[in-house]
Amino acid sequence: MEHILSRYGAEQQQPNAQPPPQVVELDAAILQEEMAKLRSAYV
């Protein structure tokens, strides 16, 4: 099990690895939701 995790970790360390576009869009949507919550909390 450890060798699988270490191999996965090594893959994650690639500096130029780009996540797939749908992941970026999902992150952006989550970020927008969080920003909206913060705005409503401070208003």
C-alpha positions in Angstrom: 0.0 0.0 0.0 2.8 2.4 0.8 4.4 2.0 -2.6 1.1 3.0 -4.2 0.9 6.1 -2.0 4.5 7.1 -2.6 4.1 6.6 -6.4 0.9 8.8 -6.3 2.8 11.4 -4.2 5.7 11.4 -6.8 3.2 12.0 -9.6 1.6 14.8 -7.6 5.0 16.5 -7.2 5.4 17.2 -11.0 5.6 21.1 -11.1 4.1 21.4 -14.6 1.2 18.9 -14.0 -2.1 20.6 -15.0 -5.4 19.4 -13.6 -8.1 18.6 -16.1 -10.3 21.6 -17.2 -13.4 20.3 -15.4 -11.5 20.2 -12.1 -10.5 23.9 -12.6 -14.1 24.9 -13.4 -15.3 23.0 -10.3 -12.7 24.8 -8.1 -13.8 28.1 -9.6 -17.4 27.4 -8.9 -16.6 26.4 -5.3 -14.5 29.6 -4.9 -17.3 31.8 -6.1 -19.8 30.1 -3.7 -17.3 30.7 -0.8 -16.8 34.3 -1.8 -20.6 34.8 -1.9 -20.9 33.4 1.6 -18.2 35.7 2.8 -19.8 38.7 1.2 -23.2 38.0 2.8 -21.5 37.4 6.1 -19.8 40.8 6.1 -22.7 42.9 4.8 
